[in-house]
């Protein structure tokens, strides 16, 4: 089942770019869509869609948290930004080609 969420993070574009660089060019397994947009307060909002919640959790454990830790120089603030889980009723489009619906 498709898993999607919004996450507001109190970082700027420069730190975001460091995180992306640390992730490297290899796509995250199970990620269908990642959007990063600016918020009016200066922070960023992520909009993510995954093949499953399990794929998302695995990517965070294996790749995303290490990349974030490295971007923060090993001193990432404790805790996670608030995640708003989205109740997906339907998902369609090129990224879902192949019957993920």
TORBAKOL-641196 format. One record per atom (N, C-alpha, C): residue in three letters; x, y, z; atom name; residue number from 1. Coordinates in Angstrom, 1 decimal, padded with zeros to 4 digits. Last residue first. Layout:
% TORBAKOL-641196
resn; x; y; z; name; resi
ala; X; Y; Z; CA; NUM .
...
***
This chain:
% TORBAKOL-641196
resn; x; y; z; name; resi
unk; -001.1; 000.7; -007.5; N; 101 .
unk; -002.4; 001.1; -006.9; CA; 101 .
unk; -002.9; 000.0; -006.1; C; 101 .
unk; 001.1; -000.3; -008.8; N; 100 .
unk; 001.2; -000.1; -007.4; CA; 100 .
unk; -000.1; 000.2; -006.7; C; 100 .
unk; 001.3; -000.9; -011.6; N; 99 .
unk; 000.3; -001.5; -010.8; CA; 99 .
unk; 000.4; -001.4; -009.3; C; 99 .
unk; 002.9; 000.3; -013.4; N; 98 .
unk; 003.3; -001.1; -013.0; CA; 98 .
unk; 002.3; -001.7; -012.0; C; 98 .
unk; 003.4; 003.6; -012.4; N; 97 .
unk; 003.2; 002.6; -013.5; CA; 97 .
unk; 003.7; 001.3; -013.1; C; 97 .
unk; 003.9; 005.6; -010.6; N; 96 .
unk; 003.2; 004.4; -010.1; CA; 96 .
unk; 002.9; 003.4; -011.2; C; 96 .
unk; 005.0; 007.6; -012.0; N; 95 .
unk; 005.8; 007.0; -011.0; CA; 95 .
unk; 005.2; 005.7; -010.5; C; 95 .
unk; 002.8; 008.4; -013.6; N; 94 .
unk; 003.9; 007.8; -014.2; CA; 94 .
unk; 004.8; 007.0; -013.2; C; 94 .
unk; -000.3; 007.9; -011.8; N; 93 .
unk; 000.8; 008.7; -012.5; CA; 93 .
unk; 001.9; 007.8; -012.9; C; 93 .
unk; -002.0; 007.7; -008.6; N; 92 .
unk; -001.8; 007.4; -010.0; CA; 92 .
unk; -000.7; 008.2; -010.6; C; 92 .
unk; -003.7; 006.8; -005.8; N; 91 .
unk; -002.5; 007.2; -006.3; CA; 91 .
unk; -002.3; 006.8; -007.7; C; 91 .
unk; -006.2; 007.3; -003.3; N; 90 .
unk; -005.8; 006.9; -004.7; CA; 90 .
unk; -004.5; 007.5; -005.0; C; 90 .
unk; -006.1; 007.9; -000.6; N; 89 .
unk; -007.3; 007.2; -001.2; CA; 89 .
unk; -007.0; 006.6; -002.6; C; 89 .
unk; -004.0; 008.1; 002.1; N; 88 .
unk; -004.0; 008.0; 000.6; CA; 88 .
unk; -005.3; 007.2; 000.1; C; 88 .
unk; -003.7; 010.1; 004.5; N; 87 .
unk; -004.6; 009.0; 004.2; CA; 87 .
unk; -004.8; 008.9; 002.7; C; 87 .
unk; -000.5; 011.0; 005.5; N; 86 .
unk; -001.6; 011.3; 004.6; CA; 86 .
unk; -002.4; 010.0; 004.4; C; 86 .
unk; 001.0; 012.2; 008.5; N; 85 .
unk; 000.7; 011.1; 007.6; CA; 85 .
unk; -000.5; 011.4; 006.8; C; 85 .
unk; 003.2; 014.5; 009.3; N; 84 .
unk; 001.8; 014.4; 009.1; CA; 84 .
unk; 001.5; 013.3; 008.1; C; 84 .
unk; 005.8; 014.6; 011.6; N; 83 .
unk; 005.3; 014.0; 010.3; CA; 83 .
unk; 003.8; 014.0; 010.3; C; 83 .
unk; 008.0; 016.9; 013.2; N; 82 .
unk; 006.6; 016.3; 013.1; CA; 82 .
unk; 006.3; 015.8; 011.7; C; 82 .
unk; 011.4; 015.9; 013.3; N; 81 .
unk; 010.4; 016.9; 013.0; CA; 81 .
unk; 009.0; 016.1; 012.9; C; 81 .
unk; 012.7; 013.9; 016.0; N; 80 .
unk; 012.4; 014.0; 014.6; CA; 80 .
unk; 011.4; 015.2; 014.4; C; 80 .
unk; 015.4; 014.0; 018.4; N; 79 .
unk; 014.1; 013.9; 018.0; CA; 79 .
unk; 013.9; 014.1; 016.5; C; 79 .
unk; 018.2; 016.3; 018.7; N; 78 .
unk; 017.5; 015.1; 019.1; CA; 78 .
unk; 016.0; 015.1; 018.6; C; 78 .
unk; 020.1; 017.6; 016.0; N; 77 .
unk; 019.3; 017.8; 017.2; CA; 77 .
unk; 018.5; 016.5; 017.5; C; 77 .
unk; 023.2; 016.1; 015.1; N; 76 .
unk; 021.9; 016.4; 014.7; CA; 76 .
unk; 021.0; 016.6; 016.0; C; 76 .
unk; 026.1; 016.1; 014.9; N; 75 .
unk; 025.4; 016.7; 016.1; CA; 75 .
unk; 023.9; 017.1; 015.7; C; 75 .
unk; 027.4; 015.3; 012.7; N; 74 .
unk; 027.3; 014.3; 013.8; CA; 74 .
unk; 026.5; 014.9; 015.0; C; 74 .
unk; 027.1; 017.3; 010.9; N; 73 .
unk; 028.4; 017.1; 011.5; CA; 73 .
unk; 028.4; 016.2; 012.7; C; 73 .
unk; 024.8; 017.4; 009.6; N; 72 .
unk; 024.8; 018.1; 010.8; CA; 72 .
unk; 026.1; 018.0; 011.6; C; 72 .
unk; 025.4; 015.6; 007.6; N; 71 .
unk; 025.2; 017.0; 007.2; CA; 71 .
unk; 025.2; 017.9; 008.5; C; 71 .
unk; 025.5; 013.2; 009.0; N; 70 .
unk; 026.7; 013.7; 008.4; CA; 70 .
unk; 026.6; 015.2; 008.1; C; 70 .
unk; 022.7; 012.9; 009.7; N; 69 .
unk; 023.8; 013.0; 010.7; CA; 69 .
unk; 025.1; 013.6; 010.2; C; 69 .
unk; 021.7; 012.7; 007.1; N; 68 .
unk; 021.3; 013.8; 007.9; CA; 68 .
unk; 022.4; 014.0; 009.0; C; 68 .
unk; 022.8; 010.2; 006.4; N; 67 .
unk; 023.1; 011.4; 005.5; CA; 67 .
unk; 022.8; 012.7; 006.3; C; 67 .
unk; 021.7; 008.5; 008.3; N; 66 .
unk; 023.2; 008.7; 008.2; CA; 66 .
unk; 023.5; 009.9; 007.4; C; 66 .
unk; 018.9; 008.8; 007.7; N; 65 .
unk; 019.5; 009.3; 009.0; CA; 65 .
unk; 021.0; 009.4; 008.9; C; 65 .
unk; 018.9; 007.6; 005.0; N; 64 .
unk; 018.5; 009.0; 005.3; CA; 64 .
unk; 019.1; 009.5; 006.6; C; 64 .
unk; 019.9; 004.9; 005.0; N; 63 .
unk; 020.5; 006.0; 004.2; CA; 63 .
unk; 020.2; 007.4; 004.7; C; 63 .
unk; 018.8; 003.1; 006.9; N; 62 .
unk; 020.0; 002.7; 006.2; CA; 62 .
unk; 020.7; 003.9; 005.5; C; 62 .
unk; 016.5; 004.3; 008.1; N; 61 .
unk; 017.5; 003.6; 008.9; CA; 61 .
unk; 018.8; 003.4; 008.2; C; 61 .
unk; 015.1; 005.3; 005.8; N; 60 .
unk; 015.5; 006.2; 006.9; CA; 60 .
unk; 016.7; 005.5; 007.7; C; 60 .
unk; 014.7; 002.9; 004.4; N; 59 .
unk; 015.5; 004.0; 003.8; CA; 59 .
unk; 016.0; 005.0; 004.9; C; 59 .
unk; 013.0; 001.6; 006.2; N; 58 .
unk; 014.3; 001.0; 005.8; CA; 58 .
unk; 015.2; 002.1; 005.3; C; 58 .
unk; 010.7; 003.2; 006.2; N; 57 .
unk; 011.5; 003.0; 007.4; CA; 57 .
unk; 012.9; 002.5; 007.2; C; 57 .
unk; 009.9; 003.0; 003.5; N; 56 .
unk; 010.3; 004.3; 004.0; CA; 56 .
unk; 011.2; 004.1; 005.3; C; 56 .
unk; 009.3; 000.3; 003.4; N; 55 .
unk; 010.3; 000.8; 002.5; CA; 55 .
unk; 010.8; 002.1; 003.0; C; 55 .
unk; 007.1; 000.3; 005.2; N; 54 .
unk; 008.3; -000.5; 005.5; CA; 54 .
unk; 009.5; 000.0; 004.7; C; 54 .
unk; 005.2; 001.8; 003.9; N; 53 .
unk; 005.8; 002.3; 005.1; CA; 53 .
unk; 007.1; 001.6; 005.5; C; 53 .
unk; 005.7; 001.7; 000.4; N; 52 .
unk; 005.2; 001.2; 001.6; CA; 52 .
unk; 005.8; 001.9; 002.8; C; 52 .
unk; 006.5; 003.4; -001.7; N; 51 .
unk; 005.8; 002.1; -002.0; CA; 51 .
unk; 005.1; 001.6; -000.8; C; 51 .
unk; 005.9; 006.8; -000.9; N; 50 .
unk; 006.7; 005.6; -000.8; CA; 50 .
unk; 005.8; 004.4; -001.3; C; 50 .
unk; 006.2; 010.2; -001.1; N; 49 .
unk; 005.4; 009.1; -001.4; CA; 49 .
unk; 006.3; 007.9; -001.6; C; 49 .
unk; 006.5; 013.4; 000.6; N; 48 .
unk; 007.1; 012.1; 000.2; CA; 48 .
unk; 006.0; 011.0; 000.0; C; 48 .
unk; 007.4; 016.5; 000.9; N; 47 .
unk; 006.2; 015.8; 000.6; CA; 47 .
unk; 006.7; 014.5; -000.1; C; 47 .
unk; 008.8; 018.7; 003.2; N; 46 .
unk; 008.9; 017.6; 002.4; CA; 46 .
unk; 007.6; 016.9; 002.1; C; 46 .
unk; 009.4; 022.1; 003.6; N; 45 .
unk; 008.4; 021.1; 003.7; CA; 45 .
unk; 008.7; 020.0; 002.7; C; 45 .
unk; 011.6; 024.3; 005.4; N; 44 .
unk; 011.2; 023.5; 004.2; CA; 44 .
unk; 010.1; 022.5; 004.6; C; 44 .
unk; 011.5; 027.7; 006.6; N; 43 .
unk; 011.8; 026.3; 006.7; CA; 43 .
unk; 011.5; 025.6; 005.4; C; 43 .
unk; 010.5; 030.2; 006.3; N; 42 .
unk; 011.9; 030.0; 006.0; CA; 42 .
unk; 012.3; 028.6; 006.1; C; 42 .
unk; 007.8; 030.6; 006.4; N; 41 .
unk; 008.6; 030.9; 007.6; CA; 41 .
unk; 010.1; 030.7; 007.4; C; 41 .
unk; 006.7; 029.6; 004.0; N; 40 .
unk; 006.8; 031.1; 004.2; CA; 40 .
unk; 007.7; 031.5; 005.4; C; 40 .
unk; 008.8; 026.9; 002.8; N; 39 .
unk; 007.7; 027.4; 003.6; CA; 39 .
unk; 007.8; 028.9; 003.8; C; 39 .
unk; 009.8; 025.4; -000.2; N; 38 .
unk; 010.0; 026.4; 000.8; CA; 38 .
unk; 008.7; 026.7; 001.5; C; 38 .
unk; 009.8; 021.8; -000.8; N; 37 .
unk; 009.3; 023.2; -001.1; CA; 37 .
unk; 009.6; 024.1; 000.1; C; 37 .
unk; 010.6; 018.9; -002.2; N; 36 .
unk; 011.0; 019.8; -001.1; CA; 36 .
unk; 010.6; 021.2; -001.6; C; 36 .
unk; 009.3; 015.7; -002.8; N; 35 .
unk; 009.3; 017.1; -003.2; CA; 35 .
unk; 009.8; 017.9; -002.0; C; 35 .
unk; 009.7; 012.5; -004.0; N; 34 .
unk; 010.1; 013.4; -003.0; CA; 34 .
unk; 010.1; 014.8; -003.5; C; 34 .
unk; 008.2; 009.4; -004.8; N; 33 .
unk; 008.2; 010.9; -005.1; CA; 33 .
unk; 008.8; 011.6; -003.8; C; 33 .
unk; 008.8; 006.8; -004.3; N; 32 .
unk; 008.1; 007.1; -005.5; CA; 32 .
unk; 008.2; 008.6; -005.9; C; 32 .
unk; 011.2; 004.7; -002.9; N; 31 .
unk; 010.7; 006.0; -002.9; CA; 31 .
unk; 010.1; 006.3; -004.3; C; 31 .
unk; 012.2; 002.1; -003.0; N; 30 .
unk; 010.9; 002.3; -002.5; CA; 30 .
unk; 010.3; 003.7; -002.6; C; 30 .
unk; 015.5; 003.1; -002.5; N; 29 .
unk; 014.6; 002.0; -002.8; CA; 29 .
unk; 013.3; 002.2; -002.2; C; 29 .
unk; 016.7; 006.1; -003.7; N; 28 .
unk; 016.2; 005.4; -002.5; CA; 28 .
unk; 015.2; 004.3; -002.8; C; 28 .
unk; 019.2; 006.1; -006.3; N; 27 .
unk; 017.8; 006.3; -005.8; CA; 27 .
unk; 017.5; 005.5; -004.5; C; 27 .
unk; 022.4; 007.3; -006.0; N; 26 .
unk; 021.6; 006.1; -006.0; CA; 26 .
unk; 020.2; 006.4; -005.5; C; 26 .
unk; 023.9; 009.6; -005.5; N; 25 .
unk; 023.1; 009.5; -006.7; CA; 25 .
unk; 022.2; 008.3; -006.8; C; 25 .
unk; 023.8; 010.7; -002.0; N; 24 .
unk; 024.5; 010.2; -003.2; CA; 24 .
unk; 023.5; 010.0; -004.3; C; 24 .
unk; 023.3; 011.7; 000.5; N; 23 .
unk; 022.6; 010.6; 000.1; CA; 23 .
unk; 023.2; 009.9; -001.1; C; 23 .
unk; 024.9; 014.0; 000.6; N; 22 .
unk; 025.3; 012.9; 001.4; CA; 22 .
unk; 024.6; 011.6; 001.0; C; 22 .
unk; 023.4; 015.7; -001.0; N; 21 .
unk; 024.7; 015.3; -001.5; CA; 21 .
unk; 025.2; 014.0; -000.7; C; 21 .
unk; 021.2; 016.0; 000.7; N; 20 .
unk; 021.0; 015.3; -000.6; CA; 20 .
unk; 022.3; 014.9; -001.2; C; 20 .
unk; 022.5; 017.4; 002.8; N; 19 .
unk; 021.8; 016.1; 003.0; CA; 19 .
unk; 021.7; 015.3; 001.7; C; 19 .
unk; 023.2; 019.7; 001.4; N; 18 .
unk; 024.3; 018.8; 002.0; CA; 18 .
unk; 023.7; 017.4; 002.3; C; 18 .
unk; 020.7; 020.8; 000.8; N; 17 .
unk; 021.6; 020.4; -000.3; CA; 17 .
unk; 022.7; 019.4; 000.2; C; 17 .
unk; 019.9; 021.4; 003.4; N; 16 .
unk; 019.1; 020.4; 002.6; CA; 16 .
unk; 020.0; 019.9; 001.5; C; 16 .
unk; 021.6; 023.5; 004.0; N; 15 .
unk; 021.7; 022.2; 004.8; CA; 15 .
unk; 021.0; 021.1; 004.0; C; 15 .
unk; 020.7; 025.4; 002.1; N; 14 .
unk; 022.1; 025.0; 002.1; CA; 14 .
unk; 022.2; 023.6; 002.8; C; 14 .
unk; 017.9; 025.9; 002.7; N; 13 .
unk; 018.3; 025.1; 001.5; CA; 13 .
unk; 019.7; 024.6; 001.5; C; 13 .
unk; 017.4; 025.3; 006.3; N; 12 .
unk; 017.4; 026.0; 005.0; CA; 12 .
unk; 017.9; 025.2; 003.9; C; 12 .
unk; 015.1; 023.7; 008.6; N; 11 .
unk; 016.4; 023.9; 008.0; CA; 11 .
unk; 016.3; 024.8; 006.7; C; 11 .
unk; 012.9; 022.5; 010.1; N; 10 .
unk; 013.4; 023.9; 010.3; CA; 10 .
unk; 014.9; 024.1; 009.8; C; 10 .
unk; 010.4; 020.8; 008.2; N; 9 .
unk; 011.8; 020.8; 008.8; CA; 9 .
unk; 012.3; 022.2; 009.0; C; 9 .
unk; 007.5; 019.0; 008.0; N; 8 .
unk; 008.1; 020.4; 008.0; CA; 8 .
unk; 009.4; 020.3; 008.8; C; 8 .
unk; 006.3; 016.6; 005.9; N; 7 .
unk; 007.2; 016.8; 007.1; CA; 7 .
unk; 007.8; 018.2; 006.9; C; 7 .
unk; 003.7; 014.4; 004.9; N; 6 .
unk; 004.3; 015.8; 004.9; CA; 6 .
unk; 005.2; 015.9; 006.1; C; 6 .
unk; 003.5; 011.2; 003.3; N; 5 .
unk; 003.4; 012.1; 004.4; CA; 5 .
unk; 004.0; 013.5; 004.0; C; 5 .
unk; 002.3; 007.9; 002.3; N; 4 .
unk; 002.7; 009.3; 002.0; CA; 4 .
unk; 002.6; 010.1; 003.3; C; 4 .
unk; 002.4; 004.7; 000.8; N; 3 .
unk; 002.6; 005.5; 002.1; CA; 3 .
unk; 003.0; 006.9; 001.8; C; 3 .
unk; 000.5; 002.2; -000.8; N; 2 .
unk; 001.3; 003.5; -000.9; CA; 2 .
unk; 001.2; 004.2; 000.5; C; 2 .
unk; 000.8; -001.2; 000.0; N; 1 .
unk; 000.0; 000.0; 000.0; CA; 1 .
unk; 000.9; 001.2; 000.0; C; 1 .
***
